[in-house]
């Protein structure tokens, strides 16, 4: 069987602080090509915290490499520090069905979109947790769903223009026969409905543009592209 398709490259980041150049190499699945001209440079001039409660807002002043050569003028940007998240597509290959959750989302309401969003299980990564730990825990909390196996999809920036948040995305093998009902943690104000859709119905939601949550859209699209290979692997 051919391996599931991934895109990866060596990402080489250079940070200049206080006259020193620090380098960091990582091997991460990404959906872009190799940089053509080698490492770029970023000079951190100042960083300060403007606001901190459950979330945090930091102000950065930086200069960075220009494509034409040299460094930019100082640029000031606010970055929303939300933490990092992990999410999973709960998929039952035996019956070719997908577990969704539905819940009220204030961001959708503020954006004048339908606020009860169809989503996949997701959660913030707490200190000491790994992304697989998070999706297994959240699957139990949000859908009373046990993940039997995990397939990594990748790690992605959610909104790189204004936030440092990353999302580690997985597909998880589940048994969907008993999944349904209302779930969530009451002390966190969660009111989450779990439900199961046959693959073809879920695909139709995608085709109709009824999935307006981007990570859910992308994860479901990944499953469309990899479903046959995944079913062969898990069966």
Backbone as a ProteinNet text record, in pm:
[ID]
protein_1_A
[PRIMARY]
XXXXXXXXXXXXXXXXXXXXXXXXXXXXXXXXXXXXXXXXXXXXXXXXXXXXXXXXXXXXXXXXXXXXXXXXXXXXXXXXXXXXXXXXXXXXXXXXXXXXXXXXXXXXXXXXXXXXXXXXXXXXXXXXXXXXXXXXXXXXXXXXXXXXXXXXXXXXXXXXXXXXXXXXXXXXXXXXXXXXXXXXXXXXXXXXXXXXXXXXXXXXXXXXXXXXXXXXXXXXXXXXXXXXXXXXXXX
[TERTIARY]
83.8	0	87.1	50.7	125.7	104.8	208.2	190.9	99.3	32.2	-54.4	28.9	-22.3	58.5	80	204.7	239.2	335.8	344	439	530.1	661	750.7	875	935.7	1062	1136.6	1267.3	1346.5	1320.8	1272.6	1245.7	1360.6	1423.6	1542.7	1513.7	1504	1467.3	1585.1	1607.8	1716.9	1658.3	1695.1	1651.2	1773.9	1776.1	1887.5	1841.9	1907.7	1873.8	2002.7	2013	2129.6	2260.1	2257.9	2379.2	2414.3	2342.7	2370.5	2272.1	2319.6	2232.6	2206.8	2078.2	2038.1	1964.1	1997	1931.4	1856	1749.7	1669.2	1619.8	1649.2	1604.5	1493.2	1387.4	1278.2	1236.6	1187.4	1133.4	984	906.8	763.8	686.8	572.1	487.9	426.9	445.6	395	337.9	250	187.8	244.4	378	441.6	574.4	640.2	764.3	884.1	1001.4	1125.1	1155.4	1209.6	1260.9	1371.4	1372.5	1467.7	1601.8	1604.4	1724.8	1787.7	1758.9	1819.5	1745.1	1807.3	1738.2	1717.6	1605.8	1576.5	1608.1	1618	1654.1	1541.6	1525.2	1432.5	1505.3	1498.4	1561.9	1453.6	1451.7	1355.4	1410.1	1344	1388.7	1330.9	1197.5	1133.8	1013.7	979.8	858	799.4	667.9	602.9	461.5	410.8	275.1	180.1	78.3	-19.7	-138	-172.5	-291.7	-272.6	-316.2	-306.6	-416	-502.4	-598.7	-597.6	-712.7	-712.8	-630.2	-643.8	-560.8	-462.8	-372.3	-266.1	-244	-213.4	-181.4	-42.4	49.7	186.8	213.6	301.5	344.3	488.9	512.8	646.3	689.4	815.5	877.2	994.2	989.4	1089.7	1134.3	1247.2	1288.6	1313.2	1287	1306.7	1369.3	1423.1	1485.1	1385.4	1433.4	1353.6	1394.7	1299.7	1330.9	1434.1	1434.8	1530.7	1665.7	1677.9	1802	1791.8	1872.9	1871.5	1757.7	1740.7	1637.5	1532.1	1411.7	1301	1321.1	1240.8	1230	1161.5	1173.8	1103.9	952.3	897	754.7	694.8	584.7	515.7	390.8	377.1	261.3	214.1	82.1	25.3	-2	35.6	15.5	-73.5	-180.2	-273.9	-215.6	-183.9	-126.8	-238.5	-281.6	-396.2	-356.2	-228.5	-185.1	-186.1	-166.6	-163	-269.7	-319.9	-436.1	-410.7	-497	-495	-639	-659.7	-793.9	-787.5	-902.1	-907.3	-1036.7	-1025.3	-1142.1	-1174.3	-1280.8	-1314.2	-1384.3	-1317.4	-1365.9	-1381.4	-1495.8	-1525	-1513.2	-1401.3	-1383.8	-1473.6	-1522.1	-1607.3	-1739.5	-1798	-1927.1	-1915	-1792	-1764.8	-1845.2	-1822.6	-1897.9	-1803.5	-1847.6	-1765.7	-1841.8	-1770.9	-1830.5	-1805.7	-1914	-1906.9	-1955.4	-1919	-1981.5	-2040.3	-2136.8	-2198.8	-2206.2	-2164.4	-2172.3	-2177.5	-2225.8	-2233.1	-2093.7	-2062.8	-1932.7	-1950.4	-1896.6	-1911.9	-1845.5	-1731.5	-1664.6	-1749.9	-1821.5	-1911	-2026.3	-2078.2	-2185.4	-2138	-2016.8	-1963.2	-1936.1	-1906.1	-1879.2	-2006.4	-2122.2	-2250.8	-2267.3	-2209.2	-2230.2	-2316.9	-2372.6	-2455.5	-2370.2	-2405.9	-2314.4	-2306.3	-2401.4	-2389.4	-2310.1	-2182.6	-2088.1	-2074.4	-2070.9	-2031.3	-1878.8	-1825.5	-1681.4	-1636.9	-1505.4	-1446.8	-1393.9	-1373	-1323	-1189	-1174.1	-1049.4	-1034.2	-910.8	-886.6	-749.4	-732.6	-604.7	-508	-381.9	-278.3	-230.4	-256.3	-210.6	-64.4	-1.4	138.9	154	252.3	278.2	200.7	109.6	32	95.1	77.2	113.5	-13.3	-1.6	-121.7	-205.7	-145.2	-229.9	-305.2	-240.9	-310.6	-434.9	-421	-530.9	-649.4	-624.5	-737.9	-807	-731.1	-795.7	-881.7	-828.9	-906.1	-1029.9	-1011.9	-1125.5	-1231.7	-1190.7	-1289.7	-1380.9	-1322.9	-1403.6	-1496.2	-1443.7	-1521.4	-1632	-1602.4	-1695	-1789.3	-1753.2	-1837.4	-1850.5	-1796.5	-1795	-1744.2	-1633.7	-1581.3	-1438.7	-1408.7	-1274.7	-1196.8	-1078.4	-992.1	-908.8	-918.3	-845	-708.2	-700.8	-574.6	-572.6	-450.9	-436.6	-347.2	-387.9	-307.3	-278.9	-151.7	-117	-141.6	-207.1	-229.1	-123.6	-90.6	11.6	-6.8	81.6	78	73	-25.4	-54.3	-73.7	-34.5	-66.6	-212.6	-281.2	-424.2	-448.3	-378.9	-394.5	-261.3	-163.3	-26.6	-8.1	-105.4	-93.7	-109.8	-171.7	-197.3	-194	-159	-159.2	-48.8	7.4	110.3	49.4	-82.1	-147.3	-118.7	-87	-75.4	-179.8	-213.4	-309.2	-246	-233	-188.8	-312.4	-316.7	-438.9	-418.3	-520	-515.4	-646	-638	-758.8	-754.8	-867	-871	-972.2	-931.3	-1022.3	-1114.5	-1245.1	-1343	-1447.4	-1527.9	-1648.1	-1767.3	-1847	-1946.9	-2086.6	-2107.3	-2243.5	-2315.7	-2245.3	-2310.7	-2290.2	-2233.7	-2199.3	-2318	-2340.6	-2449	-2477.2	-2573.1	-2613.2	-2541.5	-2567.2	-2514.8	-2399.8	-2289.5	-2169	-2103.8	-1985	-1911.2	-1902.3	-1814.7	-1794.3	-1879.1	-1969.3	-2061.5	-1989.1	-1880.1	-1809.8	-1733.7	-1719.5	-1659.8	-1766.2	-1892	-2000.4	-2019.7	-1976.5	-1985.3	-2122	-2177.3	-2303.9	-2282.7	-2240.8	-2190	-2275	-2323.1	-2399.3	-2309	-2298.2	-2222.7	-2319.3	-2280.8	-2365.3	-2277.8	-2333.4	-2260.2	-2325.1	-2241.4	-2289.5	-2219.7	-2293.1	-2226	-2131.5	-2025.6	-1925.4	-1987.4	-2077.5	-2133.4	-2211.6	-2281.5	-2354.5	-2257.4	-2149.9	-2048.8	-1982.5	-1953.7	-1893.2	-1986.6	-2115.6	-2211.8	-2215.1	-2203.5	-2193.5	-2074.6	-1963.6	-1843.4	-1869.8	-1932.6	-1959.5	-2056.4	-2149.5	-2249.8	-2199	-2078.4	-2024.1	-2086.8	-2139.7	-2206.3	-2111.3	-1985.5	-1883.3	-1810.2	-1833	-1773.8	-1659.5	-1625.6	-1509.5	-1391.9	-1285.5	-1178.8	-1105	-1076	-1001.9	-1086.8	-1217.6	-1306.5	-1312.8	-1320.5	-1320.8	-1193.1	-1077.7	-949.9	-934.7	-975	-963	-1053.9	-1174.4	-1266.6	-1215.6	-1156.6	-1097.6	-983.2	-902.4	-795.8	-853.3	-963.1	-1023.7	-1075.6	-1133.1	-1178.3	-1061.7	-945.5	-829.9	-765.5	-778.8	-705.7	-794.4	-922.6	-1017.3	-991	-968.6	-952.2	-827.7	-716.2	-593.4	-610.4	-683.1	-703.5	-791.2	-895.4	-982	-905.1	-820.3	-741.4	-643.9	-586.3	-490.5	-557.2	-674.4	-742.1	-831.5	-852.2	-932.9	-845.9
-119.8	0	124.6	220.2	345.6	422.7	490.8	570.7	688.2	732.6	848.9	970.7	1058.5	1171.5	1277.3	1317.6	1430.3	1519.3	1642.9	1735.9	1781	1765.1	1805.3	1869.6	1955.9	2014.9	2057.1	2081.8	2132.9	2280.5	2318.1	2460	2513.7	2620.4	2673.5	2816.4	2844.2	2977	3040.3	3165.5	3239.5	3354.5	3365.6	3476.1	3550	3681	3762.8	3839.5	3818.9	3893.6	3935.3	4062.9	4112.7	4086.1	4086.3	4066.7	3921.5	3825	3684.2	3626.6	3531.6	3462.2	3322.2	3291.3	3159.5	3087.3	2961.2	2885.2	2768.7	2728.9	2616.6	2540.5	2409.8	2328.1	2236.4	2227.3	2136.1	2064	1942.1	1866.3	1857.6	1938.9	1950.2	1931.8	1859.4	1853.5	1989.4	2038	2169.3	2161.5	2254.9	2254.5	2365.3	2375.7	2475.2	2420.7	2489.5	2442.4	2485.5	2428.1	2469.7	2614.9	2688.4	2821.9	2810.5	2899.9	2889.4	2952.6	3049.6	3129.3	3109.3	2997.7	2973.7	3044.8	3045.5	3100.6	3250.5	3295.9	3437.7	3479.4	3609.6	3659.9	3745.6	3733.8	3819.7	3877.3	4006.2	4073.2	4121.3	4064.9	4104	4224.9	4338.8	4461.3	4471.9	4456.1	4456.3	4363.2	4315.8	4237.1	4274.8	4304.6	4340.8	4284.1	4256.9	4203.9	4319.2	4333.8	4441.3	4401.4	4272.2	4224.3	4077.3	4035.3	3893.9	3856.2	3767.7	3699.2	3553.2	3501.2	3364.3	3358.7	3462.4	3478.6	3592.4	3611.6	3710.4	3783.4	3912.8	3993.6	4052.5	4017.1	4066.8	4162	4257.6	4349.1	4317.6	4295.2	4270.5	4387.6	4424.6	4516.6	4441.6	4422.3	4340.4	4408.6	4362.5	4385.8	4248.3	4236.2	4106.4	4123	4014	4015.1	4055.2	4129.2	4166.7	4081.2	4051.3	3969.9	4038.6	4172.4	4246.9	4261.4	4214.2	4225.4	4325.4	4306.3	4394.7	4364.5	4453.9	4436.9	4546.3	4514.1	4609.5	4716	4820.8	4914.1	4843.5	4892.3	4828.9	4820.7	4705.4	4678.6	4642.1	4705.6	4676.1	4593.8	4481.5	4394.7	4342.2	4334	4268.2	4122.8	4032.7	3890	3834.6	3768.9	3704.8	3570.5	3559.2	3435.9	3353.8	3254.8	3174.5	3036.6	3003.5	2867.3	2786.9	2657	2568.5	2460.9	2411.3	2322.6	2193.8	2097.9	1971.3	1932.9	1869.3	1830.1	1695	1627.4	1494.1	1476.7	1410.2	1365.3	1224.3	1203.5	1067.8	992.8	890	819.2	670.6	616.4	474.1	405.9	337.1	277.1	157.7	93.6	-24.5	10.2	124.2	163.8	289.5	338.4	455.6	576.2	612.2	721.2	810.9	934.4	1036	1093.8	1115.1	1175	1325.6	1402.4	1547.5	1591.4	1714.9	1780.4	1912.8	1963.2	2092.2	2172.4	2298.9	2384.2	2530.2	2613.7	2758.1	2817.3	2903.6	2968.9	3119.5	3190.6	3335.4	3404.7	3352.1	3412.6	3409.2	3299	3289.9	3388.7	3400.8	3497.8	3638.9	3674.1	3807.8	3833.9	3727	3740.4	3733.9	3728.1	3722.5	3594.7	3485.1	3352.9	3272.3	3162.6	3078.1	3029.2	3061.2	3037	2892.8	2805.9	2665.5	2595.5	2572.6	2525.1	2372.7	2314.1	2174.4	2169.2	2088.1	2082.7	1939.2	1923.2	1801.2	1828.4	1723.7	1733.6	1806.7	1902.2	1979.8	2034.1	2073.5	2132.5	2196.5	2282	2348.7	2251.1	2255.3	2170.4	2233	2168	2216.3	2178.7	2246.2	2217.8	2072	2005.7	1865.9	1767.8	1815.8	1728.7	1721.7	1608.8	1596	1611.4	1646.8	1656	1527.8	1407.1	1286.8	1274.7	1314.3	1313.1	1401.2	1518.9	1615.2	1560.1	1506.1	1461.7	1340.5	1255.3	1142.3	1191.4	1286.4	1341.7	1415	1500.5	1579.4	1492.6	1385.6	1295.8	1234.8	1200.6	1146.5	1253.9	1376.1	1483.3	1536.1	1551.3	1618.1	1524.4	1394.5	1303.6	1165.1	1143.5	1010.5	907.5	941.1	867.2	822.5	694.4	643.3	629.5	692.2	684.4	556.3	471.9	345.6	357.1	431.9	454.7	598.2	652.5	789.3	791.8	870.9	898.9	1048.7	1085.7	1227.6	1288.7	1403.9	1478.3	1586.8	1657.3	1761	1865	1962.2	2073.4	2203.3	2288.5	2403.1	2529.9	2642.5	2772.9	2804.1	2857.2	2884.6	3020.4	3122.9	3258.4	3332	3302.7	3349.3	3500.3	3571.7	3715.9	3783.7	3715.9	3781.7	3693	3564.2	3472.8	3370.7	3327.2	3222.6	3082.7	3073.1	2944.1	2845.4	2722.1	2611.8	2506.1	2426.6	2318.2	2188.9	2091.8	1957.8	1876	1825.2	1763.7	1614	1535.4	1390.3	1336.9	1213.6	1135.1	1017.3	991.4	887	778.8	655.6	543.1	526.7	520.1	504.5	401.2	361.9	281.3	371.8	399.1	505.7	460.4	331.6	279.4	339.9	367	415.2	564.4	634.9	775.7	865.4	962.9	1058.9	1126	1219	1282	1412.9	1467	1596.5	1574	1646.6	1625.5	1760	1753.2	1874.1	1889.2	1979.5	2005.9	2125.3	2103.4	2209.4	2327.6	2301.2	2411	2498.4	2450.2	2530.7	2588.2	2570.4	2624.2	2553.3	2428.5	2355.5	2290.5	2302.2	2239.6	2185	2058.5	2001.8	1881.8	1886.6	1774.2	1692.6	1562.9	1471.5	1395.8	1378.7	1304.2	1240	1142.3	1064.1	1083.3	1105.5	1116	1013.4	947	864.1	950.3	889.3	965	1045.3	986.1	1055.6	1179.7	1174.6	1292.9	1401.5	1361.7	1458.8	1523.2	1442.1	1494.9	1594.4	1568.2	1659.8	1793.4	1790.3	1915.8	1998.5	1929.8	1996.8	2058.8	1983.4	2031.1	2148.6	2148.9	2255.7	2381.5	2377.4	2492.9	2516	2410.8	2426.9	2412.4	2377.2	2373.8	2507.4	2594.2	2727.8	2742.5	2635.1	2633.1	2580.3	2659.7	2627.2	2499	2476	2354.7	2230.4	2240.9	2128.8	2104.6	2211.7	2202.2	2133.2	2178.6	2122.8	1976.6	1945	1807	1713.1	1758.7	1676.6	1658.4	1763.8	1752.5	1651.8	1651.7	1551.6	1410.6	1390	1257.3	1218	1312.7	1284.6	1232.3	1295.2	1258.8	1128.1	1092.2	977.7	863.7	874.3	778.4	634.5	610.9	473.5	409.8	483.7	431.2	405.5	496	482.5	360.2	339.9	224.5	94	90.9	-29.6	-53.9	51.2	37.7	-8	48.2	19.5	-104.3	-161.2	-283.4	-405.8
0	0	0	-81.1	-85.2	44.3	95.7	218.6	194.5	301	289.5	254.9	166.3	118.9	225.3	240.2	325.5	248.8	289.1	232.1	345.5	329.9	437.5	379.2	457.2	419	543.2	528	639.6	653.4	767.1	794.3	878.2	832.8	898.3	937.6	1066.4	1113.3	1184.7	1157	1221.1	1301.2	1427.5	1512.1	1562.3	1540.4	1586.6	1709.8	1823.4	1944.6	2011.7	2042.9	2114.6	2043.3	1909.7	1832.5	1807.3	1871.8	1849.6	1749.6	1670.4	1575.6	1629.9	1651.2	1700.1	1588.5	1567.4	1462.1	1523	1453.9	1500.3	1378.5	1373.3	1262.2	1309	1229.5	1261.8	1135.4	1150.2	1037.3	1058.4	987.5	1012.4	883.5	885.9	767	739.7	620.8	583.6	443.3	409.1	277.5	190.4	187	103.2	56.1	-38.4	-97	-13.7	-46.8	18.8	-10.9	88.9	58.2	-46.5	-144.5	-254	-220.6	-132.6	-112	25	89.4	219.3	330.5	450.5	567.3	557.8	610.1	623.2	766.9	789.8	921.3	978.5	1109.9	1182.8	1302.4	1318.1	1431.6	1527.4	1646.9	1749.2	1824.4	1810.2	1876.8	2017.1	2030.1	2162.2	2160.6	2278.9	2298.8	2433.2	2436.1	2561.6	2563.2	2682.8	2698.7	2726	2639.4	2652	2738.1	2736.1	2807.1	2838.3	2959.1	2993.2	3090.5	3044.9	3131.8	3088.7	3046.1	2993.6	2866	2780.5	2662.9	2687	2593	2609.4	2478.1	2486.8	2370.1	2388.5	2298.6	2304.2	2187.8	2212.1	2106	2069.6	1941.3	1889.4	1801.9	1813	1717.4	1654	1522.5	1453.6	1325	1276.9	1139.2	1076.7	944.8	881.5	743.4	691.5	559.7	452.5	354.3	238	117.7	31.4	-85.8	-174.8	-175.8	-257.8	-189	-65	9.6	122.5	225.6	340.5	435.1	534.8	635.4	622.8	665	664.3	771.3	764.9	876.2	992.6	1116.7	1229.4	1205.6	1234.3	1215.8	1351.4	1387.4	1513.5	1483.9	1553.6	1535.5	1671.1	1688.2	1806	1770.8	1859.8	1839.4	1949.7	1909.3	2001	2043.1	2171.2	2225.5	2289.3	2217.5	2258.4	2308	2290.7	2316.4	2187	2199.7	2083.4	2101.3	1991.4	1996.2	1919.2	1943.6	1869.3	1838.3	1724.4	1682.1	1612.9	1608.3	1548	1469.2	1355.6	1278.1	1326.3	1404.1	1447.9	1333.4	1282.2	1163.5	1194	1153.2	1170.1	1034.3	1008	875.7	851.1	957.2	940.2	872.9	912.7	855.4	769.2	751.5	667.8	716.8	843.9	905.7	985.3	1006.6	1071.6	1189.9	1300.9	1420	1417.9	1423.9	1433.3	1571.3	1606.9	1720.6	1672.9	1747.5	1717.4	1846.9	1842.1	1960.4	1919.4	2012.3	1990	1995	1895.5	1888.5	1881.1	1981.2	1987.3	1868.3	1822.5	1708	1583	1561.8	1447	1460.4	1581.7	1607.1	1576.3	1623.8	1600.6	1453.5	1377.2	1233.9	1150.1	1216.4	1148.4	1065.4	1115.8	1059	1154.9	1105.9	1192	1308.8	1433.4	1545.7	1594.5	1558.9	1596.3	1486.9	1517.8	1417.6	1419.8	1299.7	1285.7	1289.6	1380.5	1400.6	1426.5	1438.2	1490.8	1631.6	1704.8	1842.2	1844.4	1936.1	1945.8	2086.6	2120.7	2251.5	2259.2	2360.1	2384.3	2452.4	2412.4	2471	2601.4	2712.9	2842.4	2864.1	2958.7	2990	3030.7	2972.1	3003.1	2917.6	2833.6	2746.3	2607.8	2541.9	2401.6	2318	2189.6	2105.1	2102.4	2093.1	2101	2233.2	2344	2473.8	2468.4	2407.3	2403.1	2325.4	2205.4	2124.6	2186.7	2253.7	2321.2	2437.7	2515.5	2628.1	2580.4	2479.6	2431	2364.9	2299.9	2239.3	2345.1	2459.5	2569	2625.7	2644.9	2707.1	2615.9	2487.7	2396.9	2323.9	2316	2238.1	2299	2420.3	2481.8	2381.4	2319.5	2205.7	2236.6	2219	2246.8	2116.7	2112.1	1995	2003.6	1903.4	1904.2	1837	1727.4	1656.8	1607.5	1590.3	1541.1	1417.9	1320	1201.7	1200.5	1200.1	1199.7	1062.3	1060.1	936.3	920.9	1027.2	1020.3	1128	1128.4	1222.9	1142.5	1173.3	1087.9	1170.2	1112.8	1170.2	1142	1241.6	1228	1164.1	1211.4	1159	1173.6	1086.6	1108.2	1099.8	1046.3	1041.2	1176.2	1273.7	1400.5	1522.1	1504.3	1617.4	1601.4	1715.8	1714.3	1721.8	1730.4	1752.9	1640.6	1679.8	1585	1617.8	1517	1533.4	1485.4	1577	1540.4	1507.5	1385.6	1334.3	1312.2	1352.7	1342.6	1284.4	1236.9	1210.7	1306.6	1374.3	1475.5	1442.7	1459.5	1437.4	1558.5	1533.9	1641.1	1600.4	1697.4	1672.1	1701.1	1599.8	1608.5	1648.4	1666.1	1683.9	1803.2	1911.5	2033.7	2057.4	1960.6	1981.1	1950.7	2038.4	2021.7	2155.2	2156.1	2281	2308.2	2427.9	2471	2568.3	2546.2	2625.9	2657.7	2718.2	2754.7	2904.8	2947.8	3089.5	3131.8	3225.5	3265.8	3328.3	3404	3469	3368.3	3243.5	3137.2	3043.9	3081.3	3000.4	2868.2	2859.2	2732.3	2715.7	2597.6	2559.8	2419.3	2410.4	2286.3	2244.6	2122.5	2067.4	1976.4	2005.7	1920.5	1829.8	1705.1	1611.6	1504	1436.1	1336.6	1200.3	1098.4	961.4	873.5	784.8	684.2	601.1	552.9	478	364.1	287.8	172	214.2	326.4	374.1	418.9	485.3	527.7	406.1	305.9	183	115.8	121	60	134.4	267.2	342.2	294.9	268.5	218.5	82	-6.1	-142.4	-142.6	-48.2	-41.4	28.7	82.7	153.3	289	350.7	479.2	597.6	571.8	675.8	670.8	769.2	767.7	867.7	936.8	1025.5	944.1	929.2	834.8	870.6	999.8	1031.3	1005.7	1026.6	996.6	846.9	770	624.3	575.3	625.6	580.7	621.6	744.5	792.5	714.1	684.6	607.2	464.5	407.9	275.3	274.3	382.2	393	390.6	463	466.7	328.5	255.5	119	34.4	47.7	-33.6	10.6	138.1	193.3	240.5	218.3	275.8	232.6	105.4	58.6	117.8	120.5	179	329	396.2	539.5	570.5	494.5	517.9	496.3	393.6	368.9	483.6	536	645.9	774.1	804.5	931.4	927.3	810.2	803.2	776.6
[MASK]
+++++++++++++++++++++++++++++++++++++++++++++++++++++++++++++++++++++++++++++++++++++++++++++++++++++++++++++++++++++++++++++++++++++++++++++++++++++++++++++++++++++++++++++++++++++++++++++++++++++++++++++++++++++++++++++++++++++++++++

